[in-house]
C-alpha cells in the first residue's frame, strides 16, 4: 500500500501511527505529495490517503479497524 502524505501533516503522522499499531507499516510506502505535481493536485486537501495496489483509496479519517479491513483485498 501507499500512504500519500507530506511533511508537517499531523493527520498523516496519526495515520502512520495507526499503520504501525496494526502491523501494516512494513508493507506501506510513504509518498510525499510535494514530490509529484499530479499527487499534489489529487491529494492536497485529502491527505492522508491510503492506496492499495488495486487503486482503491481510503481517505482520512480512518480507524485501526478500517485499516485492517481495507488491507484485505477481496476478489
C-alpha positions as CSV (number, residue, x, y, z in Angstrom):
1,X,0.0,0.0,0.0
2,X,1.0,3.6,-0.3
3,X,0.3,6.4,2.1
4,X,0.1,9.8,0.5
5,X,1.4,12.4,3.0
6,X,3.6,15.4,3.4
7,X,6.0,16.8,6.0
8,X,4.4,18.6,8.9
9,X,1.0,17.0,8.4
10,X,-0.2,15.9,11.9
11,X,-3.0,13.9,10.5
12,X,-0.5,12.0,8.3
13,X,1.6,11.3,11.4
14,X,-1.6,9.9,13.2
15,X,-2.3,7.7,10.1
16,X,1.3,6.4,10.2
17,X,1.0,5.5,13.9
18,X,-2.2,3.6,13.1
19,X,-0.4,1.7,10.4
20,X,2.4,0.9,12.9
21,X,-0.1,-0.2,15.5
22,X,-1.9,-2.5,13.1
23,X,1.3,-4.0,11.8
24,X,0.7,-2.7,8.3
25,X,3.5,-0.1,8.2
26,X,6.1,-2.6,7.0
27,X,4.0,-3.2,3.9
28,X,3.3,0.5,3.2
29,X,5.3,3.1,1.3
30,X,5.1,6.7,2.1
31,X,4.9,9.2,-0.8
32,X,5.2,12.9,-0.2
33,X,2.7,14.7,-2.4
34,X,5.1,17.6,-2.9
35,X,7.4,15.3,-5.0
36,X,4.9,15.0,-7.8
37,X,2.6,17.6,-9.3
38,X,-0.1,15.0,-10.0
39,X,-0.1,13.8,-6.4
40,X,-0.2,17.4,-5.2
41,X,-3.2,18.1,-7.4
42,X,-5.0,14.9,-6.4
43,X,-4.3,14.8,-2.7
44,X,-3.5,18.4,-1.4
45,X,-6.8,18.7,0.5
46,X,-7.3,15.0,1.1
47,X,-4.2,13.7,2.9
48,X,-3.6,11.4,4.4
49,X,-4.8,8.9,1.8
50,X,-4.0,5.2,1.7
51,X,-4.0,3.5,-1.7
52,X,-4.0,-0.2,-2.3
53,X,-2.2,-1.8,-5.2
54,X,-5.5,-2.3,-7.0
55,X,-6.1,1.5,-6.9
56,X,-8.7,1.6,-4.2
57,X,-8.3,4.5,-1.8
58,X,-9.1,5.1,1.9
59,X,-9.4,8.7,2.9
60,X,-8.8,10.1,6.4
61,X,-10.3,9.8,8.9
62,X,-9.9,6.1,9.4
63,X,-9.6,3.8,12.4
64,X,-7.4,0.7,13.0
65,X,-10.3,-1.5,12.2
66,X,-10.8,0.4,8.9
67,X,-7.2,-0.2,8.0
68,X,-7.3,-3.9,8.7
69,X,-10.5,-4.2,6.6
70,X,-9.0,-2.1,3.8
71,X,-5.8,-4.1,3.7
72,X,-7.7,-7.2,2.9
73,X,-8.2,-7.2,-0.8
74,X,-11.3,-9.0,-1.8
75,X,-11.8,-10.7,-5.2
